[in-house]
Each structure stands twice: as structure tokens, then as C-alpha cells.
Amino acid sequence: MYAAIRDTSLYFDIDGMGLAPVGPRMVERPTAFVIHGGPGGDHTSFKSAFAPLSADMQLVYFDHRGQGRSAKGDPERYTLDENVEDMEALRRHLGLGPIVSIGTSYGGMVAQAHAARYPDAVSHLILCVTAAHGGFIERAQQIIADRGTPEQQAACDILWSGSFETVDQLKHYYRVMGPLYSVKHDPAAAALTSGRGSHSPEPLNRAFRPGGTLRSFDLRAELKHINAPTLILAGRQDWICAPEFSEEIHKFIPGSTLHIFEAASHSLRNDVGEELVSQIRSFVTQSGSE
């Protein structure tokens, strides 16, 4: 499905009932936005992992502008600020009240900014393996220098320079980096997931290149405006959004809850999928869905 919002067209898909028959009554369930990372990815890899949550809430998946199945548009507008405004416009387009906001990696950056700028639009905020400022890139460069193989270091040189030229080159990057993204990396399973998804080099290049949009962004001063109950989830082995950045977010969001999975890296969906779903379900249901 497509939503014509602002100056673009966003692809979105829905899983689960918003109004569910329970015994003699119809019960309204919370709606959750699942916000994908990248930039340059799409929503598809989240569907199999988060599908169990559809028993408790309605899930709305969408692709950021210029990515996945959404319209390409002007590359100059492939920015975090635009993604935040697109997300809010989609919420209003769908006629929704406060949503459960589930953001992973770059999606967590979008989710933080959205919850800070539109605090009344978010009932619950779940931030997975993310950061609040561009310092995560310098830290990731240090980690890859210490832990990466020569092939992984070469792949990351392309990331840091923002010089991916083709989709195949980007797919090669994820194949090489797979063992660092997931402690349970399975090349065959990763290839299957990659084949389902869509890869867009341009948004990724614009984010990570010198002077790119993620090099200087800083949300820390805005986090005090978040008033939704917030759950922060991290992986102890994460190389790209190291856990200290989740610890930092926890300090900046009053009353937030932090959980670090010791045996996980960046791909919580792959490394601790069942525990991830359980944490999110418990957080939303136990803190209410007002």
C-alpha cells in the first residue's frame, strides 16, 4: 500500500488487527510503527522476526523515502529530519492516535527525534541498537580497526567514504560484515533475507560519507522532551552502535528502562529474537496502552 504524503509516496504494510474479537467484546489494540534502519535498507527483514507481536498489537511497516518500495524523490531530502516528518505525516494519514514506536539502528534515531518533537504522538518508545549522535561512527571505526578482518576493514572503508556505487557492492558489504552484525550469523539464512529486501546505496552514502547527515547529528539536547515510557535494548557485542550509546540514551531519557543482551550484536532479531519480542511485548502490555 502507498500513502501520498508531503512531497513523496511511502510504501507501508500492516500486520495484525487493530480491533480484535475477544470473547463477547471487540478490543482495540495498540498500533506500532516498525522503523527500519540503514539508511538504504527496507522493512522486509523485520517481518518474520516481529510477526509474533501482531497477536498483541497492530504492526505498521514502512520504507523511508528513497528506500525500499517508497518513491525516490530528491536525494537532498534523504535526511533524518525528513524521515521524522514523513513518519508523523504517515501517522496522521492513517488516522492514528499515539503509537508504539519501535526503531532499530537508524530507525531508532528517527524514533528518538520523532518522540522528542511529537511527544503526544507516541504512547511507548522502543529503541533497539541505536545512538543519539554521530559519535557512534568514530567508535565503530575504532572497533573495526581492532576486531575486523582485512576484508571487513576494506568493506568499511567504502562505508566511511560513502562510495557504494552499485547494489551488488552493497550486498557484498553485508555478506562480508555479517559475522560482526550477528553472533549467530548464518550465511545461507542471511542470503535468503537479503534476497527478499531492497538495497539503496544513495541514502547510505549520504548518511556516512564525510560531512554526511549522520556525521554531525546530535539529538541529546532533545531527549528530555520525550515523555513516553521508553525501553532501550542493546547488544553487548554490537560493533556499529556500541552499547555505551544505549547507556547514554538511558541517562538522557528520564525513567527509561535499559536492557543489554550479553550474547548479541547489532542484529538482535537474529541473535535473541524470542527474547527481543518478549521484552517488547511485556513492556507495552505491562505499562499499559493508553
C-alpha positions in Angstrom: 0.0 0.0 0.0 1.1 3.5 -0.6 0.5 6.8 1.2 0.8 10.0 -0.7 2.2 12.3 2.0 4.1 15.6 1.9 6.1 15.5 -1.4 6.5 11.8 -1.6 4.8 8.4 -1.6 5.6 6.0 1.2 5.1 2.2 0.9 3.6 0.7 4.1 2.2 -2.7 5.1 0.1 -3.8 8.1 0.1 -7.0 10.1 -2.4 -7.7 12.8 -5.8 -6.4 13.9 -6.4 -3.0 15.3 -9.8 -4.1 16.5 -9.9 -7.7 17.6 -12.7 -10.0 18.7 -12.1 -11.2 22.3 -14.9 -13.2 23.8 -18.1 -11.2 23.7 -16.3 -7.9 23.0 -14.2 -6.1 20.4 -10.9 -4.9 21.9 -8.8 -2.1 20.5 -5.2 -3.0 20.3 -2.3 -0.5 20.1 -0.7 0.3 16.8 3.1 0.1 16.5 5.3 1.6 13.8 8.3 -0.6 13.0 11.0 1.7 11.8 13.8 0.2 9.7 17.5 1.0 9.8 20.1 1.7 7.2 19.8 4.1 5.8 19.4 2.3 2.5 17.5 -0.8 3.7 13.8 -1.5 3.9 11.3 -3.0 6.2 11.2 -6.6 4.9 13.8 -8.2 7.3 11.7 -7.2 10.3 8.5 -9.1 9.3 9.5 -12.6 10.2 11.1 -11.5 13.5 8.3 -9.2 14.7 5.4 -11.2 13.4 4.6 -12.7 16.9 3.9 -9.2 18.1 0.9 -9.0 15.8 -1.0 -11.1 18.4 -0.9 -8.1 20.8 -0.7 -5.0 18.6 -1.2 -3.9 15.0 2.1 -3.5 13.2 2.7 -0.9 10.6 5.9 -1.4 8.5 7.0 1.3 6.1 10.0 2.2 3.9 11.7 5.6 4.3 11.7 7.9 1.3 14.2 6.9 -1.3 14.4 3.4 0.1 12.7 0.1 -0.5 9.4 0.5 -2.3 8.9 4.1 -1.4 9.3 6.9 -4.0 12.8 8.1 -4.7 12.4 11.8 -5.0 15.1 14.4 -4.4 18.2 12.8 -2.8 18.9 16.1 -1.0 15.9 15.2 1.2 17.2 11.8 2.3 17.7 13.1 5.8 16.7 12.2 9.4 14.6 15.4 9.7 12.6 14.5 6.6 12.2 10.9 7.8 10.8 12.2 11.1 8.3 14.4 9.3 7.3 11.6 6.9 6.7 9.3 9.8 4.4 11.8 11.6 2.6 12.5 8.3 2.0 8.8 7.8 0.6 8.5 11.4 -1.8 11.3 10.7 -2.6 9.9 7.2 -3.7 6.6 8.8 -5.8 8.5 11.4 -3.9 7.1 14.3 -3.6 8.4 17.9 -0.5 7.8 19.9 1.5 4.9 18.5 4.0 2.4 19.9 7.3 3.4 18.1 9.8 0.6 17.6 13.0 1.9 16.0 16.1 -0.2 15.2 19.6 1.3 14.4 19.0 4.3 12.1 15.3 3.7 12.7 16.0 4.2 16.4 17.5 7.6 15.6 14.3 8.6 13.7 12.2 7.3 16.5 14.1 9.3 19.1 13.7 12.5 17.1 10.0 11.8 16.4 9.2 11.1 20.0 11.0 14.3 21.1 9.4 16.5 18.5 5.9 15.0 18.7 5.7 13.7 22.3 1.9 13.4 22.2 2.1 11.1 19.2 3.9 8.3 21.0 2.5 6.1 23.7 5.6 3.8 24.0 9.1 4.1 22.6 11.3 1.1 22.0 14.9 1.9 20.9 17.0 -1.0 19.6 20.7 -0.9 19.0 20.9 2.8 18.3 22.6 6.1 19.2 21.7 9.7 19.8 24.6 11.4 18.0 27.2 10.9 15.3 29.9 9.8 17.7 28.9 6.2 17.1 30.7 6.3 13.7 34.1 7.2 15.2 33.6 4.4 17.8 32.7 1.9 15.1 35.8 2.9 13.2 37.9 2.1 16.3 36.1 -1.3 16.8 36.5 -2.4 13.2 40.2 -1.5 13.3 40.6 -3.7 16.4 38.2 -6.6 15.6 37.7 -6.6 11.8 39.5 -8.8 9.3 41.3 -7.1 6.5 38.4 -7.8 4.2 35.9 -6.3 6.7 38.1 -3.2 7.1 38.2 -2.8 3.3 34.4 -3.1 3.1 34.1 -0.5 5.9 36.4 1.9 4.1 33.7 2.1 1.4 31.1 2.8 4.1 33.1 5.5 5.8 33.8 7.2 2.4 30.2 6.9 1.2 31.3 5.4 -2.1 29.0 2.5 -2.8 28.2 2.6 -6.5 26.0 -0.5 -7.0 23.5 -2.6 -5.2 25.8 -5.7 -5.7 28.6 -3.8 -4.0 26.3 -3.0 -1.0 25.2 -6.7 -0.8 28.9 -7.7 -0.8 29.4 -5.4 2.2 26.7 -7.1 4.2 28.0 -10.6 3.2 31.5 -9.7 4.5 30.2 -7.9 7.6 27.6 -10.5 8.5 29.7 -12.2 11.3 30.1 -8.8 13.0 26.4 -7.8 12.7 25.3 -11.1 14.3 27.0 -13.6 16.7 24.7 -16.2 15.2 25.5 -15.3 11.6 24.3 -18.0 9.1 25.4 -17.1 5.6 22.6 -19.1 3.9 19.9 -17.5 6.0 21.4 -14.1 5.5 21.5 -14.5 1.8 17.8 -15.5 1.8 16.9 -12.4 3.8 19.0 -10.2 1.6 17.3 -11.5 -1.4 13.9 -10.5 -0.1 15.0 -7.0 0.7 15.8 -3.9 -1.3 19.2 -2.1 -1.1 19.6 1.6 -1.9 23.3 2.9 -1.9 22.4 6.6 -2.3 20.8 7.2 1.2 23.6 5.2 2.9 26.3 7.1 1.1 24.7 10.4 2.0 24.5 9.4 5.7 28.0 8.1 6.2 30.3 10.0 3.8 32.5 12.8 5.2 30.1 15.6 6.0 27.2 13.2 5.7 23.9 13.5 7.6 24.9 11.1 10.3 28.3 12.5 10.9 27.1 15.6 12.9 23.6 14.9 14.0 23.0 15.2 17.8 19.7 14.5 19.5 20.9 14.6 23.1 19.5 18.0 23.9 16.1 16.9 22.6 15.8 13.7 24.5 14.4 15.5 27.6 11.3 16.2 25.7 10.4 12.5 25.4 7.6 11.7 27.8 6.6 8.2 26.6 7.7 5.2 28.6 10.9 4.1 26.9 12.6 0.8 26.6 16.2 0.8 25.3 17.7 -2.5 24.0 21.3 -3.1 23.1 23.7 -5.9 22.2 27.0 -6.2 24.2 28.9 -7.3 21.1 27.5 -4.6 18.8 30.2 -3.0 16.6 28.3 -0.3 14.7 26.1 1.1 17.6 28.2 0.1 20.6 26.2 -0.5 23.8 27.7 2.6 25.5 25.5 4.7 23.2 22.4 3.0 24.5 23.6 3.6 28.1 24.0 7.2 27.2 20.4 7.5 25.8 19.2 5.8 29.0 20.8 8.7 31.1 19.2 11.3 28.9 15.6 9.9 28.9 14.1 10.2 32.4 12.5 7.0 33.7 13.7 4.9 30.7 14.5 1.2 31.0 17.7 -0.3 29.6 18.4 -3.9 28.8 21.7 -5.1 27.2 21.7 -8.6 25.7 25.1 -10.1 26.6 25.2 -12.7 23.8 24.1 -10.4 20.9 25.5 -8.0 18.4 23.7 -5.4 16.2 21.1 -7.9 14.8 19.0 -8.6 17.9 16.4 -10.1 15.6 18.8 -12.8 14.7 20.8 -13.3 17.9 18.0 -13.1 20.5 14.8 -13.0 18.5 12.5 -14.6 21.1 13.8 -12.6 24.0 13.5 -9.4 21.9 9.9 -10.0 21.1 9.2 -10.9 24.8 10.8 -7.7 26.0 8.8 -5.6 23.7 5.5 -7.4 24.4 6.0 -7.2 28.2 7.0 -3.5 28.1 4.0 -2.5 26.1 1.4 -4.6 27.8 2.7 -4.1 31.4 3.0 -0.3 31.1 -0.5 0.0 29.5 -1.5 1.0 26.1 -3.2 4.3 26.8 
